[in-house]
Amino acid sequence: MSATPTISLGLSGQSAWVIGASGAIGTAVAELLAEQGVTVWLSGRDKDKLTALQERISQAGGQARIRVLDATLADEVTHAAREIVRQSGKIIILVNSTAVSTFGDFLDLTDEDWEKTFQSKLMVYVRSMRAVLPTMLKAGSGVIINISGRAGKLPSPAHLPGGSMNAAVNLLTKGISDRFKDQGIRANTIAPGPIASARFDALAAQDIEKASAIQSIRPNQGSPKDVAQAVVWLVSPLASHLNGVVLPLDGGATDVAGKVVKDAGIQPE
């Protein structure tokens, strides 16, 4: 028998834009895409983290470029997309992976808390898709992956702003997939459960109540690489018939009806 065959993901030579690349999930996504021969544009607000990521990708033989960006500002997103298209010719893959940690009792949350979450999550995804869809349509192909979170279907009382935005992301992505499915565009959502990261640890340090809840779900944590592997598969031709789905990525913590198999407490994604 011949050597074990390898599966080509067919991504080499493509261009991708990862928004939120300075975060744990975005970083893992960018690194794995670059390993597959994708030229990756790294966007986020932390230039130092993006520079370090670019250096790691370059040292590993990959291609990455930086576009520092505050994606809560519509003009910045538009200008960034134009610059990337001008330099790369097109954007075939878009990955949105931004998050803001807004926790608290519903009666204590202010309009500013809700607005911050709205602008940092849902509207970032709206702006980036609006900016890249014209070039995808011109090319006749494109794949969009939006990272939401398990709280979009399983609300946590302490995480209602984030959960509400995740639910909106799920619906928005499905709507985009339906709108452009006949024009070569696919759009899917990945909904991770708790993911091990520095952000996750920072949440645990905020107060005793949150720390206790978060400690209870550490055994069920996934890793940023788990999400990245799902992203790379979804953007590849291997998943060409998958469109408009919300892919749960929580290690089986939820059943087929969307219910938590075992109470996992707070949901920081």
HELIX and SHEET records of a PDB file:
HELIX    1   1 ALA A   24  GLU A   35  1                                  12    
HELIX    2   2 LYS A   47  GLN A   59  1                                  13    
HELIX    3   3 ALA A   74  SER A   88  1                                  15    
HELIX    4   4 ASP A  111  THR A  117  1                                   7    
HELIX    5   5 PHE A  118  LEU A  122  3                                   5    
HELIX    6   6 MET A  123  ALA A  139  1                                  17    
HELIX    7   7 ARG A  150  GLY A  152  5                                   3    
HELIX    8   8 PRO A  157  HIS A  159  5                                   3    
HELIX    9   9 LEU A  160  PHE A  180  1                                  21    
HELIX   10  10 LYS A  181  GLN A  183  5                                   3    
HELIX   11  11 ALA A  198  ALA A  204  1                                   7    
HELIX   12  12 ILE A  208  GLN A  215  1                                   8    
HELIX   13  13 ARG A  218  ASN A  220  5                                   3    
HELIX   14  14 PRO A  224  VAL A  235  1                                  12    
HELIX   15  15 PRO A  237  ALA A  239  5                                   3    
SHEET    1   A 7 GLN A  63  VAL A  68  0                                        
SHEET    2   A 7 THR A  39  GLY A  44  1                                        
SHEET    3   A 7 SER A  15  ILE A  19  1                                        
SHEET    4   A 7 ILE A  93  ASN A  96  1                                        
SHEET    5   A 7 GLY A 142  ILE A 147  1                                        
SHEET    6   A 7 ILE A 185  PRO A 192  1                                        
SHEET    7   A 7 VAL A 246  LEU A 249  1                                        
END                                                                             
